[in-house]
Structures are given as structure tokens and as C-alpha cells.
Amino acid sequence: MNKKIVAVCEDDNCRKALEKACNNLGYELKSEIQCQDGIKDEVSISDIQKASIVLFAIDDKVENIENIERFIDCEYYEVEPKFLINDAESVMKEIMMDLN
């Protein structure tokens, strides 16, 4: 399964859990962190356009994402970070079932 996922995470714990799950499931992941200090490791527009889905793993509103215009016309999912930290693999499996 060659799924490409772009994620906007609010912290490293969330991103690490997602990286581990995607690695175990064979998904390609590109991610950035958005926090009070701004964007860390910003995902390119090219990566966003190639993604099967965009995952917003933030506690804030999606409308508050910096440079949100990059994600216009993308299929996206919103997930509370605590769910990814607790069981990212199950969350990703559920999203992929919904996607298919």
C-alpha cells in the first residue's frame, strides 16, 4: 500500500507516534510541527499535492493553521493529538479504511 500522508502536528510526541505507525504500516509520511514558535520542518507544496490525505493533529482549530492556503482542495482529517500518541496505528488504519 503506497499511501502518502502529510501531517501537521502540534508537537514532537505526536509526530513520533505518527512516524512509527506509518513506518509499521508502510505509509510514506511528510510532517511539520506547528506551535507557538511557528512552523518547524515546513512541508512543501509539492509534497502536499502528492499526498493521499492531509492529517491535522492539533488541538487548535484548523482555521488557525499557519499558511492554511497550502491545503486548499486537499482531503483532510482532523485528529486530536492524544489519540495519535495513545494508538496512532489504529487511527491510521481507520482513516485508510475510510479513504478506500
C-alpha positions in Angstrom: 0.0 0.0 0.0 1.8 3.1 -1.2 -0.1 5.9 0.6 1.4 9.3 1.1 0.4 11.2 4.1 1.1 14.8 5.1 0.6 15.7 8.7 0.6 18.9 10.7 1.4 18.0 14.3 1.4 20.2 17.3 4.5 18.6 19.0 7.3 16.1 18.6 5.4 13.4 20.7 2.6 13.4 18.2 4.9 13.4 15.2 7.0 10.5 16.6 3.9 8.4 17.3 2.7 9.0 13.7 6.1 8.3 12.2 6.3 5.0 14.0 2.7 4.0 12.9 3.3 5.0 9.3 6.6 3.1 9.2 4.9 0.0 10.6 2.0 0.3 8.1 4.2 1.1 5.0 2.9 4.6 4.5 5.1 7.5 3.4 4.9 10.4 5.8 5.9 14.1 5.5 5.2 16.1 8.6 5.6 19.5 10.1 5.1 20.9 13.6 3.1 24.0 14.2 3.4 25.5 17.6 3.6 28.9 19.3 7.1 29.3 17.9 5.9 28.9 14.3 6.4 26.1 11.7 9.2 23.6 12.1 10.2 21.5 9.1 7.5 23.0 6.8 6.1 20.5 4.3 6.5 21.6 0.7 3.5 22.3 -1.6 4.8 19.5 -3.9 4.5 17.0 -1.0 1.1 18.3 -0.1 -0.2 17.9 -3.7 1.2 14.3 -3.9 -0.4 13.3 -0.6 -3.4 10.9 -0.4 -4.5 12.7 2.7 -3.6 15.6 5.0 -3.8 14.9 8.7 -4.2 17.8 11.1 -3.1 16.5 14.5 -3.7 19.7 16.6 -5.8 20.7 19.5 -6.4 24.1 17.9 -8.9 24.9 15.1 -7.8 24.0 11.6 -8.6 27.6 10.6 -5.7 28.7 12.8 -3.1 26.6 10.9 -0.3 28.9 9.5 -0.3 29.0 5.7 -3.5 27.1 5.6 -3.9 28.1 1.9 -1.4 25.3 1.1 -4.0 22.7 2.0 -6.9 24.1 -0.1 -8.6 21.3 -2.1 -6.9 18.5 -0.1 -8.8 15.7 1.5 -8.0 16.1 5.2 -8.8 14.5 8.6 -8.6 16.1 12.0 -7.4 14.0 14.9 -6.8 15.1 18.5 -3.1 14.5 19.2 -3.8 12.4 22.3 -5.4 9.7 20.1 -2.3 9.5 17.9 0.0 9.4 20.9 -2.1 6.6 22.5 -2.6 4.5 19.4 -1.5 6.0 16.1 -1.6 2.8 14.2 -5.3 2.2 14.9 -6.1 5.7 14.0 -4.2 5.4 10.7 -5.9 2.1 9.9 -9.3 3.6 10.5 -8.6 6.7 8.3 -7.3 4.5 5.5 -10.4 2.3 5.6 -12.5 5.4 5.3 -10.3 6.6 2.4 -10.9 3.4 0.4 
